[in-house]
Amino acid sequence: MNTLEAINSRRNVRQFLDRPISDADLDAILEAARRTPSSRNEQRWDFVVVTEPDRLARLSQVWRGAGHVARSAATIALIAPVSDDNRVRESVQYDLGQVTMSIALAATPFGVGTGHAAVAEENLAREILEYPEDRFCAWLIALGYPADRPLTPVRKPTRRPFDEVVHRETW
Ligand SMILES: Cc1cc2nc3c(=O)[nH]c(=O)nc-3n(C[C@H](O)[C@H](O)[C@H](O)COP(=O)(O)O)c2cc1C
């Protein structure tokens, strides 16, 4: 699968088969995350990988839209530094967005689907994952084999029309 095929086949997955992801495949996905570009190459991220069913179930409680985490084969928690500087926070979030896509695109050729989840209950996330006080859990990326159908190119993506989004030379 080439890059464009991976981009076209990735979709948000919330229902997963009860099938583990091999350590080798999971490490390859994490290596892709580690290689993500970042502002000034600061790499303001750490990844906590969770595969224990009990911990996944608890982690799924950190946001009402995180139920799929409980059913995932693995979930990667994106941990980043706390900052009171708005520009730093925005910059970190940009970089974490790129990490997220690295994970999603690296997972796709393995047939592994991904589903983002936000984190609303920060204290609960910290209790479960035990990261330090100067960090926060920015996002959860749930991974697993899709329960509905394998990842193949999405024929009709739910996206705004190409000609509406793409502007040439000027707006
Ligand atoms: C920043 C961001 C936050 C998201 N948060 C959640 C979430 O908390 N729970 C969830 O089920 N999906 C979440 N999603 C998934 C989006 O709803 C999904 O990617 C979008 O509907 C497009 O669908 P697709 O990924 O299948 O193309 C999030 C996506 C992004 C980019």
The ligand as an SDF file (V2000), in Angstrom:
LIG
                    3D

 31 33  0  0  0  0  0  0  0  0999 V2000
   -9.1300   16.6340   16.7760 C   0  0  0  0  0  0  0  0  0  0  0  0
  -10.0360   15.4330   16.6580 C   0  0  0  0  0  0  0  0  0  0  0  0
  -10.7230   14.9620   17.7790 C   0  0  0  0  0  0  0  0  0  0  0  0
  -11.5340   13.8500   17.6940 C   0  0  0  0  0  0  0  0  0  0  0  0
  -12.1390   13.3860   18.8290 N   0  0  0  0  0  0  0  0  0  0  0  0
  -12.8950   12.2770   18.7600 C   0  0  0  0  0  0  0  0  0  0  0  0
  -13.4690   11.7250   19.9470 C   0  0  0  0  0  0  0  0  0  0  0  0
  -13.2670   12.2310   21.0650 O   0  0  0  0  0  0  0  0  0  0  0  0
  -14.2290   10.6140   19.8310 N   0  0  0  0  0  0  0  0  0  0  0  0
  -14.4520   10.0090   18.6200 C   0  0  0  0  0  0  0  0  0  0  0  0
  -15.1360    8.9960   18.5760 O   0  0  0  0  0  0  0  0  0  0  0  0
  -13.9250   10.5190   17.4690 N   0  0  0  0  0  0  0  0  0  0  0  0
  -13.1490   11.6130   17.5160 C   0  0  0  0  0  0  0  0  0  0  0  0
  -12.5880   12.1320   16.3620 N   0  0  0  0  0  0  0  0  0  0  0  0
  -12.8520   11.4680   15.0630 C   0  0  0  0  0  0  0  0  0  0  0  0
  -13.6510   12.3430   14.0680 C   0  0  0  0  0  0  0  0  0  0  0  0
  -14.9820   12.4300   14.4750 O   0  0  0  0  0  0  0  0  0  0  0  0
  -13.5150   11.7300   12.6650 C   0  0  0  0  0  0  0  0  0  0  0  0
  -12.1580   11.6840   12.3190 O   0  0  0  0  0  0  0  0  0  0  0  0
  -14.2890   12.5480   11.6270 C   0  0  0  0  0  0  0  0  0  0  0  0
  -15.6620   12.3780   11.8350 O   0  0  0  0  0  0  0  0  0  0  0  0
  -13.9810   12.1680   10.2010 C   0  0  0  0  0  0  0  0  0  0  0  0
  -14.2280   10.8150    9.9650 O   0  0  0  0  0  0  0  0  0  0  0  0
  -13.1130    9.8800    9.2920 P   0  0  0  0  0  0  0  0  0  0  0  0
  -11.9230    9.9380   10.2230 O   0  0  0  0  0  0  0  0  0  0  0  0
  -13.7160    8.4990    9.2160 O   0  0  0  0  0  0  0  0  0  0  0  0
  -12.7920   10.4390    7.9500 O   0  0  0  0  0  0  0  0  0  0  0  0
  -11.7410   13.2230   16.4420 C   0  0  0  0  0  0  0  0  0  0  0  0
  -11.0450   13.6940   15.3180 C   0  0  0  0  0  0  0  0  0  0  0  0
  -10.1900   14.7640   15.4230 C   0  0  0  0  0  0  0  0  0  0  0  0
   -9.4170   15.2220   14.1990 C   0  0  0  0  0  0  0  0  0  0  0  0
  1  2  1  0
  2  3  1  0
  2 30  2  0
  3  4  2  0
  4  5  1  0
  4 28  1  0
  5  6  2  0
  6  7  1  0
  6 13  1  0
  7  8  2  0
  7  9  1  0
  9 10  1  0
 10 11  2  0
 10 12  1  0
 12 13  2  0
 13 14  1  0
 14 15  1  0
 14 28  1  0
 15 16  1  0
 16 17  1  0
 16 18  1  0
 18 19  1  0
 18 20  1  0
 20 21  1  0
 20 22  1  0
 22 23  1  0
 23 24  1  0
 24 25  2  0
 24 26  1  0
 24 27  1  0
 28 29  2  0
 29 30  1  0
 30 31  1  0
M  END
$$$$
